[in-house]
Amino acid sequence: MTCAPLRLKKNADKRLRAGHLWIYSNEVDTAATPLAGFSAGQQAVVESSTGKPLAIATVNPNTLICGRVVSRDTQYTLDKSLLVHRIKIALGLRERLFSEPYYRLVYGDSDLLPGLVVDRFGDYLVVQISTWGMEAVKEDIVEALVKVLKPAGILFRNNGSGRKLEALPEYIETPWGEVPDGVSLIENNTQFVAPVRDGQKTGWFYDHRPARAQLNQWVKGARVLDVFSYIGGWGVQAAVAGAEEVYCVDSSATALEYVHQNAELNGVGEKVATFEGDAFAALKELHAGEQRFDVVVVDPPAFIKRKKDIRAGEQAYRRINELAMRLLKRDGLLVSCSCSMHLERDRLLDTLRAASRHLDRNLQLVAECHQGADHPIHPAIAETAYIKALFCRVTV
């Protein structure tokens, strides 16, 4: 493949040389190489201001992040061969970590495949593409996955918010084999069925696996509330780990049907109850009903999706965690989570401190967890580290 040059301005190559993979549109020497000359998804040879080749990148001329490095060696473009190589390297890490084939197989930039996410559910793979660069080679992606893993089926869940940022069309399709609506997985010795076709994201959230394992050590004999439960990742595992009673709160009736299905699958159906409704309203109603819990887990969707949302998002985290603390018994455990990359860990902790003081309660941070090792962090890209789970003892 012959790639056109993409020339950078003077000193604009510093981040790339330091390990970053992104190129911003204001770093491009558009006089030498106009972005208008590139089509979305086209590959380019990134050059320094002096014309020295630096890398191969995919280009989207219509976005702020206009280039994403896929290879430091300009001999290798993004094709089936490179995809096979990168997927094998990613697989090697996961097979070293997990004895069973249930994990995030490819985590975008961190696996040097920007714009590509692949979750593995045994013989089934669920793929999300969020850049034009990956969209342009989606047939190669399928062929590479088939060559490396020989799956029974591959599902494209290409309908996420990331695609809207790149002006990509949204669709769900099965380019290889067959994939059922619900697939099985095992996490922390608990079985689940995940709705990969109609559920959130890829159908499951592997990123909180270590935090859920941590929680399972705290719940024996406890009364547990799982807020924003989705299909019961926290709550059902808590029941399996010995919780006496579990309430799962979610706004989706379909998700709560899966909670019951997953609880029955693990023989803990009698322990698990569900509460359908808006989380804020549900917590207020539980408080009005004088319900109290030993453990409350708050794992909301990202309240802060963009930097401009930080103030309002922090207020939402404060409100939901304060409501959660009101439902704790005198010596309870709050597990407060955030998947907002724009909310720093210290800001989340400060939010919890402020909420506890407003209620005149004492707070101790007793443990914390980050995303699982199948979501490795790229040391030059802060955005790849997004998961926070703070375990806080709240006392009177």
Buried (B, 14 or more C-beta within 10 A) or exposed (E): EEBEEBBBBEEBBEBBEEEBBBBEBEBBBBEBBEBEEBEBBBBBBBBBBEEEBBBBBBBBBBBEBBBBBBBBEBEBBBBBEBBBBBBEEBBEBBEEEBEEBBBBBBBBBBBBBBBBBBBBBBBBBBBBBBBBBBBBBBEBBBBBBBEBBEBBBBBBBBBBEBBEBBEBEEEEEEBBBEBBEBBBBBBBEBBBBBBBBEBBBBBBBBBBBBBBBBBBEBBEEBBBBBBBBBBBBBBBBBBBBBBBBBBBBBEBEEBBEBBBBBBEBBEBBEBBBBBEEEBBEBBBBBBEEEBBBBBBBBBBEBBBEEEEBBEEBBEBBBBBBBBBBBBBBEEBBBBBBBBBBBBBBEBBBEBBEBBBEEBEBEBEEEBBBBBBBBBBBBEBBEEBBBBBBBBBBBEE
